Amino acid sequence: MQVALGSILIGISNYTYEPSLCRRKSAGKEKVEYADVLSLFKNKLEQMRADISLLQKHMSQLGRRPSVQIYNSSYKMAKEVLPPHCADILITSPPYLNNYHYIRNTRPHLHWLSLIESSAELKRMENESFGRFWQSVRSLPPIQLSFDLPQLNDLLSLIREKTPEKGVYGGSGWANYAAAYFNDCHEFFGIMRGLMKSKGRLIIVIGNSILQGVHVETDRYLSEIAYLQGFAVRGRHEVRKKRTGSSIIGSSIRHEMNRSHVNLYEAAIELEAPGD
Ligand SMILES: C[S@@+](CC[C@H](N)C(=O)[O-])C[C@H]1O[C@@H](n2cnc3c(N)ncnc32)[C@H](O)[C@@H]1O
């Protein structure tokens, strides 16, 4: 019931996703004066019940009943809750390189649904997040990659040189953001290597990005970083050709990129863990 309430919460409030969370007033939208909370909540519960029945129907056709264990925790804690080399398959979609601030954007849910006890927990969650937030790394001295990938290094240098007149709001801040993101990708694959069984499969869904007008093929770099960590790249499947809603493509840059025909897409990369 909490999940159901969480999923309708923003729609019945005076917040809106644009795509980041902001007040309806700031987005030029009418105030929500009245909402039929009970009907919306009931409809959502009914949809969830239909989904659960569908799943149960499929599950009853399986030879055995799988058990489920959910760990409400960062992947960084994986080694503390799972034994080494226990996973046959890993399916995930980590945060994209678009500075979407999950913690800030889910603040109402975190508080209203008692998923956190105090605001101090927000800081801990932020520190455990995959990727740093641009706001927290833009003013730091230049962040270097913690691994050797010359092509990515060159790309970060290109971003770093853009719009120097904007100071940390220009290329240097965004290059720091991207370097910290790719360093986390490298750490992520290191942790996953310890969890995967020999020849286990990984499916990772990720979108490309445009930083300071520079196209970053995140899926390609993620594959190369995974390779550095011992994974073999078995495939790449484009799952969506057009995405909208990246918060970091300024309108002038979007215009420029449209002219050069760079599309935002999502791809699933398929990797294989090292063998024995
Ligand atoms: C691109 S979204 C994927 C969402 C998911 N596939 C879904 O459909 O709900 C990335 C998700 O990674 C989560 N995340 C960020 N840092 C994480 C971490 N250190 N450990 C686990 N999840 C994390 C974010 O909160 C966000 O929900």
The ligand as an ORCA input file, in Angstrom:
! r2SCAN-3c Opt
* xyz 0 1
  C      18.414      4.446    -14.233
  S      17.646      4.146    -12.663
  C      17.057      2.516    -12.830
  C      15.733      2.345    -12.238
  C      15.157      0.919    -12.277
  N      15.578      0.185    -13.410
  C      13.647      1.026    -12.270
  O      13.032      0.737    -13.280
  O      13.130      1.429    -11.241
  C      19.024      4.013    -11.571
  C      18.667      3.589    -10.149
  O      19.879      3.319     -9.418
  C      19.684      3.679     -8.070
  N      21.020      3.807     -7.397
  C      21.855      4.867     -7.351
  N      22.967      4.577     -6.639
  C      22.834      3.284     -6.233
  C      23.641      2.407     -5.443
  N      24.821      2.821     -4.944
  N      23.201      1.156     -5.213
  C      22.011      0.729     -5.722
  N      21.196      1.506     -6.477
  C      21.605      2.769     -6.726
  C      18.916      4.991     -8.188
  O      18.259      5.300     -6.979
  C      17.946      4.660     -9.329
  O      16.768      4.120     -8.815
*
